Amino acid sequence: MTRRRVTILGAAATSVVAGVALLPNWSAGAAVVDDPTVDARTKATFQRLADAVFTDRTDALVTGEQGEREKPLTDGFSGGVTLSSGTARTEDATLSTLGERKDKLAKAGEKYSKASTTVTLDATRVTGRTAKAAVTETTTLTYARARGSAPRTTGFQARHELTFRADQQGNWQLTGIRDTDQGGLAVNTLSKPASVKATTADDTMPNAPRAATTRNPAAAPKTGTTYDYKAMAAYAEKYWNVYNKDYPDFNGHGAGGDCTNFVSQSLKAGGWKHVPGYVYDYTKWFGNNEIQSDSFIGVNEWSWFAQNSKRTKPLANVYQMEVGDVLQMDFDRDGSKDHTMIVTYKSGGVPYVTYHSNNTLRRSVASLVASYPNAYYYAYRT
């Protein structure tokens, strides 16, 4: 997605030197300089409480506000690590809202039979009586009544920062939860997706028409064989939750995240060729580990290139998309597109998209439309 060029080049250079995904500037096991200390046992409890929080949220999408239990998993914590009273109230409201989302998804044909959520503790930082825990949530949802060739599951990864504060007795309370991925598109999160501001453009920039979101539109089958669409989908599904080290990782660095960079890689794997030139020129398109055009990594710039180059054409309805097609969203309807995804599967007339930020595999378009009914959608035939 869009970000300042100096940020892009700095992030890319750091990625090249490190050779790995960029990490926060604090590391696991950071030294504790003030009491109370956070020992290995306390860290393990931080992790278990985080796991309970996000398992409760996911279960609310499957069976309702509290799942099949009499009370949320988070109610089982007491003593050294607990939810604060304010966080407990917030999570109760979150579970209620997710229960309502479950009903909306079901009406759109999106229903889950079971789910699995695990949380890993990536790093901790302690300053005085405040501890911050960086965690990664990995969730798999099983589609209910999947028939024929329809996908059986969808999955995502989401990164969060949890804030704990110690009381006078040294007991830790969870006081805040913050999503740290750009995008905010995990199905069990209620955070507002990040908006991206388009680069200032002149009137020659092509403006993509919006796509309708009504079900069962007229069919629009692909007739050309210019590109290898199966290769595009295979690439996206291979790297949906990992990062190809042949490219920089922009997730968590600059506005927008890694979504358009990831889709461009997938298109390149299916036959899109570089158009070298000036990085700011939206009529050029290229990307590798060392340098990328704005159109390779910026959501709006990609749209401008895709239309100007005639490599894509607009589709009238999101449900007309096929494997290898691209979907973009404008969450706040301000005319600047915010997120880019690629279709990697289609079954029963429903396209399934895969994307980075949050890293997600085979999420149905029905789920997106039900979750973000007021967003603007843009569908591109590649």
HELIX and SHEET records of a PDB file:
HELIX    1   1 ARG A    5  ALA A   18  1                                  14    
HELIX    2   2 ALA A   40  THR A   63  1                                  24    
HELIX    3   3 LEU A   73  GLY A   76  5                                   4    
HELIX    4   4 SER A   85  LYS A  107  1                                  23    
HELIX    5   5 TYR A  229  LYS A  238  1                                  10    
HELIX    6   6 CYS A  259  ALA A  269  1                                  11    
HELIX    7   7 ASP A  294  ILE A  297  1                                   4    
HELIX    8   8 VAL A  299  ASN A  308  1                                  10    
HELIX    9   9 VAL A  318  GLN A  320  5                                   3    
HELIX   10  10 VAL A  365  SER A  371  1                                   7    
SHEET    1   A 5 VAL A  81  LEU A  83  0                                        
SHEET    2   A 5 TRP A 172  ASP A 179  1                                        
SHEET    3   A 5 THR A 153  ALA A 166 -1                                        
SHEET    4   A 5 THR A 130  TYR A 143 -1                                        
SHEET    5   A 5 TYR A 112  THR A 127 -1                                        
SHEET    1   B 9 VAL A  81  LEU A  83  0                                        
SHEET    2   B 9 TRP A 172  ASP A 179  1                                        
SHEET    3   B 9 THR A 153  ALA A 166 -1                                        
SHEET    4   B 9 ASN A 359  SER A 364 -1                                        
SHEET    5   B 9 VAL A 350  TYR A 355 -1                                        
SHEET    6   B 9 HIS A 339  SER A 347 -1                                        
SHEET    7   B 9 VAL A 326  ASP A 330 -1                                        
SHEET    8   B 9 TYR A 376  ARG A 381 -1                                        
SHEET    9   B 9 LYS A 313  LEU A 315 -1                                        
END                                                                             
